[in-house]
Amino acid sequence: MPVMHPYNPCMAQISYTKMTGLGNDFMVMKGAPVPASADISRLADRESGIGFDQLLWLDEPRNSAEDIFYRVFNADGGEVEQCGNGARCIVRYVAGSNLDPERIWRLGYPGGVLEGHLLADGDVAVAMGEPAFTPDSLPFVAADESDTYEIALQDQTVTVQIASMGNPHAVLDVDNVDTAPVAQLGPLLERHERFPNRANIGFRQFVSPERVRLRVFERGVGETMACGTGACAAVVTGQRAGNLAEEVTVEVPGGELRVRWAGAGTPVWLIGAAETLSEGVIEL
């Protein structure tokens, strides 16, 4: 429910749409100034606000190569580089009643342009760009590039793989995601000094070469029901190590995502459901 305030002529009324990608939920705002960080944090609160993981702020295209331009803000009010499930929701939003699966939608964002389209089965596919694995791409503090890295925590050392999907990710393997110490290790790794811009932390369980289970502690949000770029990072690091096939189903708490990557020089495709939940008006 929208937060109700006494009428104030100095406050702007702003329309919003609430959307979800497998439980990873968003407040979509178009045609309004970017809210202050404190306002985003207040609106994201699930007790007193609208409640969401990220704000997707949409604007008019910046050039002829875009259909729309977007920025992403986490629940803590901080801006982040990218959001895979958010991008899928934006494709659904801009497509509206145009359900043509041949129509390619071009989404501009501060890091470039993504392409996405609707599938005949109703899912949304977005090309998330090519992953990067160098420490500088996250950034991650390391003397040299490696397949895995050891990170010292308070009372233990964990082994991670790293990847950038336009935003920073670390992935560690667990025997069972149901019992993985997400709430304990997630905050410690997210803010570890070796991640200068913090990082999203994925806990991955291999099921088969075509299937993994995943929980993600997202930077500036906490654990979410689904993380699109986290699913991509979990798959491409597993493929790079020779453990996963070209297309992988990723089981997350909110459902299933599909990730497809043909290897170096090609983009990672993220595929899954995206839905509109509600619409409303807020005052800022």
PyMOL commands that set and color helices and strands:
alter all, ss='L'
color gray80, all
select helices_A, chain A and resi 37-44+84-95+135-137+177-179+182-190+228-240
alter helices_A, ss='H'
color red, helices_A
select strands_A, chain A and resi 13-21+24-30+54-59+68-74+79-80+105-109+112-118+124-127+149-152+157-164+168-173+200-208+211-218+222-224+247-252+255-260+269-272+275-283
alter strands_A, ss='S'
color yellow, strands_A
deselect
rebuild
show_as cartoon
